[in-house]
Amino acid sequence: MNPTVLTVSQLNAHIKQLLDGDPLLGSVAVRGELSNHKIYPSGHHYFTLKDAECSIRCVMFKGNASRLRFRPESGMGVTAVGSVSVYPRDGAYQLYCNALIPTGVGDLQMAYEQLKEQLRKEGLFDPAHKKPIPQMPKRIAVITSSAGAAVRDIIRVLGKRWPMSEMVLLPVRVQGVEAPAEIVGAIRYANRWKVGDLIITGRGGGSMEDLWAFNDERVARAIYESELPVISAVGHEPDVTISDFVADLRAATPSNAAELAVPDQNDVRDMLHATEIRLSQAMQRQTRERRARLQDLAGRKVLSSPTAYLDLKRMELDHITARLTGAEERWLSSRRHRFAGMAAALDAMSPLKVLARGYTMASKPDGKLVRSVHDANPGDALQLRLSDGTLPCIVQEGET
């Protein structure tokens, strides 16, 4: 029997027809590990799905890929849902994926974890970026659904705790495809027109799908870029969204957000009353101290008799004068005694004392003393100094 001769195109087309007609291959879910994952400029995803022994080429076209909640990465365990067919040009069969489901967790949870890690690395959760919440805001911009329970809870709590604050509602959808864009627009509007002193954004509880708008990257970046401080209030206590990490303050519920945004008027009233009491006590204490001081000054003699101060100073001046005079007299007396001693010593050494005892000093006309017979010659004129005067004389001769 002679075989049927087919062209390559005919063979590939026949195999494709066979595969496309198989009900099992028309809708199949295949579990494996992503490998060589690439995204082309066209938006199509190309990758290999493998297990410990085998692999299969896969493609996910842009339309289906745009519905992915998470970012596929090589090494990730997934379940690929699609159909098996042949790409006629290469003659190779491959899995045409309609959906990818991360193994072990849902696609929403995977998308949540991936975005959370990405934004954490970029620093959007950094505490240094958090802005302080004003203590007593005058106006509060609330970005939530106008028909939800969240806005009613916020209005109720604000009215009870701090009715002085004005609430400005910026209604948006908080669920669905359009919700992220509306929330971003409301945040930017509030910042541009300075609608309030702070922003509260959030919604009531629900499933992860219901809360997904607040896990959207666009909303997270809008909160991060907001110049007004933002309080995130999404769901109930266990619910934590990306918005909670980025916001300046996270509230467990919308009601809790209102409690964190404003003080309690009763607490403020009690604080003011306590402050009033402390001020009154302080004023009374100061009044007592000033009164005691005044009484002390009033009892002083300088105020009852102004001249008493001058009299006291005069007495002090007299005392100082007496001390200075006494010191001066003692100083002069010591100098007199010293002078007398020195004069007596000088007098004792005076040549006149010697002359008074009968001695005579001979000197030449030029005043030079004659100390020896050899200092004068016969015929020299001399002056003899006595105790009571001088005698002129002429040397006749000398003897030794």
For each residue, the residues with C-beta under 8 A, 3 or more apart:
1:
2:
3:
4:
5:
6: 10 11 14
7: 10 11
8: 11 12 91
9: 12 13 88
10: 6 7 13 14
11: 6 7 8 14 15 91
12: 8 9 15 16 86 88 91
13: 9 10 16 17 88
14: 6 10 11 17 18
15: 11 12 18 19 86 91 93
16: 12 13 19 20 85 86 88
17: 13 14 20 21
18: 14 15 21 22
19: 15 16 22 25 84 85 86 93
20: 16 17 25 26 83 85
21: 17 18 26
22: 18 19 25 26 84
23: 26 27
24: 28
25: 19 20 22 28 83 84 85
26: 20 21 22 23 83
27: 23 81 82 83
28: 24 25 81 82 83 84 95
29: 79 80 81
30: 49 56 79 80 95
31: 51 77 78 79 80 103
32: 49 50 51 55 56 77 78 80
33: 49 50 51 75 76 77 78
34: 37 47 48 49 72 73 74 75 76 77 78
35: 47 48 49 50 55 74 75
36: 46 47 48 74
37: 34 45 46 47 72 73 74
38: 45 46 47
39: 43 44 45 65
40: 43 44 45 46
41:
42: 62
43: 39 40 61 62 65 66
44: 39 40 59 60 61 62 65
45: 37 38 39 40 59 60 61 65 72 97
46: 36 37 38 40 57 58 59
47: 34 35 36 37 38 58 60 72 74
48: 34 35 36 55 56 57 58
49: 30 32 33 34 35 55 56 58 78 80 95
50: 32 33 35 54 55 56
51: 31 32 33 54 55
52:
53:
54: 50 51
55: 32 35 48 49 50 51
56: 30 32 48 49 50 93 94 95
57: 46 48 92 94 95
58: 46 47 48 49 80 82 94 95 96 97
59: 44 45 46 94 95 96 97
60: 44 45 47 64 65 82 96 97 98 100
61: 43 44 45 64 65 96
62: 42 43 44 65 66
63: 66 67
64: 60 61 67 68 97 98 99
65: 39 43 44 45 60 61 62 68
66: 43 62 63
67: 63 64 99
68: 64 65 71 72 100 107 111
69: 107 108 110 111
70: 102 107 108 110 111 114
71: 68 111 114
72: 34 37 45 47 68 76 78 100
73: 34 37 76
74: 34 35 36 37 47
75: 33 34 35
76: 33 34 72 73 102 103
77: 31 32 33 34 102 103 104
78: 31 32 33 34 49 72 100 101 102 103
79: 29 30 31 100 101 103
80: 29 30 31 32 49 58 95 97 99 100
81: 27 28 29 97 98 99 100 101
82: 27 28 58 60 95 96 97 98 99
83: 20 25 26 27 28 95 96 98
84: 19 22 25 28 93 94 95 96
85: 16 19 20 25 93 94 96
86: 12 15 16 19 91 92 93 94
87: 90 91 92 93 94
88: 9 12 13 16 91
89:
90: 87
91: 8 11 12 15 86 87 88
92: 57 86 87
93: 15 19 56 84 85 86 87
94: 56 57 58 59 84 85 86 87
95: 28 30 49 56 57 58 59 80 82 83 84
96: 58 59 60 61 82 83 84 85
97: 45 58 59 60 64 80 81 82 100
98: 60 64 81 82 83
99: 64 67 80 81 82
100: 60 68 72 78 79 80 81 97 107
101: 78 79 81 106 107
102: 70 76 77 78 105 106 107 109 110
103: 31 76 77 78 79
104: 77
105: 102 109 110 113
106: 101 102 109 110 208
107: 68 69 70 100 101 102 110 111
108: 69 70 111 112 208 209 212 215
109: 102 105 106 112 113 208
110: 69 70 102 105 106 107 113 114
111: 68 69 70 71 107 108 114 115 215
112: 108 109 115 116 208 215 242
113: 105 109 110 116 117
114: 70 71 110 111 117 118
115: 111 112 118 119 215 217 220 242
116: 112 113 119 120 242 245
117: 113 114 120 121
118: 114 115 121 122
119: 115 116 122 124 125 217 220 242 245 246
120: 116 117 123 124 125 245
121: 117 118
122: 118 119
123: 120 126 129
124: 119 120 129 220 221 224 245 246
125: 119 120 245 246
126: 123 129
127: 130
128:
129: 123 124 126 224
130: 127 248 249
131: 228 229 248
132: 229 248
133: 198 229 231 248 249 260 261
134: 137 197 198 229
135: 263
136: 162 164 165 262 263
137: 134 140 165 196 197 198 261 262
138: 164 165 166 196 197
139: 165 166 167 168 195 196 197
140: 137 158 165 166 167 168 196 197 198 199 200 261 262
141: 168 170 190 195 196 198 199 200 228
142: 151 154 167 168 169 170 199 200 201
143: 170 172 183 186 187 190 199 200 201
144: 148 150 151 154 169 171 172 174 200 201 202 203 254
145: 148 150 151 171 172 173 174 175 203
146: 151 169 171
147:
148: 144 145 151 152 174 203 204
149: 152 153 204 254
150: 144 145 153 154 174 202 203 204 233 254
151: 142 144 145 146 148 154 155 169 254
152: 148 149 155 156
153: 149 150 156 157 204 253 254 255 258
154: 142 144 150 151 157 158 167 200 233 254 255 257 258
155: 151 152 158 159 167
156: 152 153 159 160 255 258
157: 153 154 160 161 255 258 259
158: 140 154 155 161 162 163 165 167 258 261 262
159: 155 156 163
160: 156 157 163
161: 157 158 258 259 262 263 264 265
162: 136 158 165 262 263 264 265
163: 158 159 160 265
164: 136 138 265
165: 136 137 138 139 140 158 162 261 262
166: 138 139 140
167: 139 140 142 154 155 158
168: 139 140 141 142 195 196
169: 142 144 146 151
170: 141 142 143 186 189 190 195
171: 144 145 146
172: 143 144 145 179 182 183 185 186
173: 145 176 178 179 182 213
174: 144 145 148 150 179 183 202 203 213 214
175: 145 179 203 206 210 212 213
176: 173 179 213
177:
178: 173 181 182
179: 172 173 174 175 176 182 183 213 216
180: 183 184 213 216 218 219
181: 178 184 185 218
182: 172 173 178 179 185 186
183: 143 172 174 179 180 186 187 201 213 214 216 219 222
184: 180 181 187 188 218 219 222
185: 172 181 182 188 189
186: 143 170 172 182 183 189 190 201
187: 143 183 184 190 191 199 201 219 222 223 226 230
188: 184 185 191 192 222
189: 170 185 186 192 193 195
190: 141 143 170 186 187 193 194 195 196 199 226 228
191: 187 188 194 226 227 228
192: 188 189
193: 189 190
194: 190 191 228
195: 139 141 168 170 189 190
196: 137 138 139 140 141 168 190 199 228
197: 134 137 138 139 140 228
198: 133 134 137 140 141 228 229 230 231 261
199: 140 141 142 143 187 190 196 226 228 229 230 231
200: 140 141 142 143 144 154 230 231 233 251 254 257 258 261
201: 142 143 144 183 186 187 214 223 230 231 232 233 243 247
202: 144 150 174 214 231 232 233 234 235 243 251 254 257
203: 144 145 148 150 174 175 206 211 213 214 233 234 235 254
204: 148 149 150 153 235 253 254
205: 210 211 235 236 239 253
206: 175 203 209 210 211 235
207: 210 211
208: 106 108 109 112 211 212
209: 108 206 212
210: 175 205 206 207
211: 203 205 206 207 208 214 215 234 235 239 241
212: 108 175 208 209 215 216
213: 173 174 175 176 179 180 183 203 216 219
214: 174 183 201 202 203 211 219 232 234 241 242 243 244
215: 108 111 112 115 211 212 219 220 241 242 243
216: 179 180 183 212 213 219 220 242
217: 115 119 220 221 242
218: 180 181 184 221 222
219: 180 183 184 187 213 214 215 216 222 223 242 243
220: 115 119 124 215 216 217 223 224 242 243 245 246
221: 124 217 218 224 225 246
222: 183 184 187 188 218 219 225 226
223: 187 201 219 220 226 230 232 243 246 247
224: 124 129 220 221 246
225: 221 222
226: 187 190 191 199 222 223 229 230
227: 191
228: 131 141 190 191 194 196 197 198 199
229: 131 132 133 134 198 199 226 248 249
230: 187 198 199 200 201 223 226 247 248 249
231: 133 198 199 200 201 202 247 248 249 250 251 257 260 261
232: 201 202 214 223 241 243 244 246 247 249 250 251 257
233: 150 154 200 201 202 203 251 252 253 254 256 257
234: 202 203 211 214 239 241 243 244
235: 202 203 204 205 206 211 238 239 241 253
236: 205 239 252 253
237: 252 253
238: 235
239: 205 211 234 235 236
240: 244 245 250
241: 211 214 215 232 234 235 244 245
242: 112 115 116 119 214 215 216 217 219 220 245 246
243: 201 202 214 215 219 220 223 232 234 246 247
244: 214 232 234 240 241 247 250
245: 116 119 120 124 125 220 240 241 242 250
246: 119 124 125 220 221 223 224 232 242 243
247: 201 223 230 231 232 243 244 250
248: 130 131 132 133 229 230 231
249: 130 133 229 230 231 232 260
250: 231 232 240 244 245 247
251: 200 202 231 232 233 254 256 257 259 260
252: 233 236 237 256
253: 153 204 205 233 235 236 237 256 257
254: 144 149 150 151 153 154 200 202 203 204 233 251 257 258
255: 153 154 156 157 258 259
256: 233 251 252 253 259 260
257: 154 200 202 231 232 233 251 253 254 260 261
258: 153 154 156 157 158 161 200 254 255 261 262
259: 157 161 251 255 256 262 264
260: 133 231 249 251 256 257
261: 133 137 140 158 165 198 200 231 257 258
262: 136 137 140 158 161 162 165 258 259
263: 135 136 161 162 267 268
264: 161 162 259 267 268
265: 161 162 163 164 268 269
266: 269 270
267: 263 264 270 271
268: 263 264 265 271 272
269: 265 266 272 273
270: 266 267 273 274
271: 267 268 274 275
272: 268 269 275 276
273: 269 270 276 277
274: 270 271 277 278
275: 271 272 278 279
276: 272 273 279 280
277: 273 274 280 281
278: 274 275 281 282
279: 275 276 282 283
280: 276 277 283 284
281: 277 278 284 285
282: 278 279 285 286
283: 279 280 286 287
284: 280 281 287 288
285: 281 282 288 289
286: 282 283 289 290
287: 283 284 290 291
288: 284 285 291 292
289: 285 286 292 293
290: 286 287 293 294
291: 287 288 294 295
292: 288 289 295 296
293: 289 290 296 297
294: 290 291 297 298
295: 291 292 298 299
296: 292 293 299 300
297: 293 294 300 303
298: 294 295 303
299: 295 296 304
300: 296 297 303 304
301: 304 305 308 309
302: 305 306 308 309
303: 297 298 300 306
304: 299 300 301 308
305: 301 302 308
306: 302 303 309 310
307: 310 311
308: 301 302 304 305 311 312
309: 301 302 306 312 313
310: 306 307 313 314
311: 307 308 314 315
312: 308 309 315 316
313: 309 310 316 317
314: 310 311 317 318
315: 311 312 318 319
316: 312 313 319 320
317: 313 314 320 321
318: 314 315 321 322
319: 315 316 322 323
320: 316 317 323 324
321: 317 318 324 325
322: 318 319 325 326
323: 319 320 326 327
324: 320 321 327 328
325: 321 322 328 329
326: 322 323 329 330
327: 323 324 330 331
328: 324 325 331 332
329: 325 326 332 333
330: 326 327 333 334
331: 327 328 334 335
332: 328 329 335 336
333: 329 330 336 337
334: 330 331 337 338
335: 331 332 338 339
336: 332 333 339 340
337: 333 334 340 341
338: 334 335 341 342
339: 335 336 342 343
340: 336 337 343 344
341: 337 338 344 345
342: 338 339 345 346
343: 339 340 346 347
344: 340 341 347 348
345: 341 342 348 349
346: 342 343 349 350
347: 343 344 350 353
348: 344 345 353
349: 345 346
350: 346 347 353
351: 354 355 361
352: 355 356 387
353: 347 348 350 356 357
354: 351 357 359
355: 351 352 358 359 360 361 385 386 387
356: 352 353 387
357: 353 354
358: 355
359: 354 355
360: 355 384 385 386
361: 351 355 369 384 385
362: 369 370 376 382 383 384 385
363: 367 368 369 370 382 383 385
364: 367 368 370 375 376 380 381 382 383
365: 381 383
366:
367: 363 364
368: 363 364 375
369: 361 362 363
370: 362 363 364 375 376 382
371: 375
372: 375
373: 376 398 399 400
374: 398
375: 364 368 370 371 372
376: 362 364 370 373 380 382 395 398
377: 380 395 398
378: 395 396 397 398
379: 394 395 396
380: 364 376 377 394 395
381: 364 365 392 393 394 395
382: 362 363 364 370 376 392 393 394 395
383: 362 363 364 365 390 391 392 393
384: 360 361 362 390 391 392 393
385: 355 360 361 362 363 390
386: 355 360 389 390 391
387: 352 355 356
388:
389: 386
390: 383 384 385 386
391: 383 384 386
392: 381 382 383 384
393: 381 382 383 384
394: 379 380 381 382
395: 376 377 378 379 380 381 382 398
396: 378 379
397: 378
398: 373 374 376 377 378 395
399: 373
400: 373
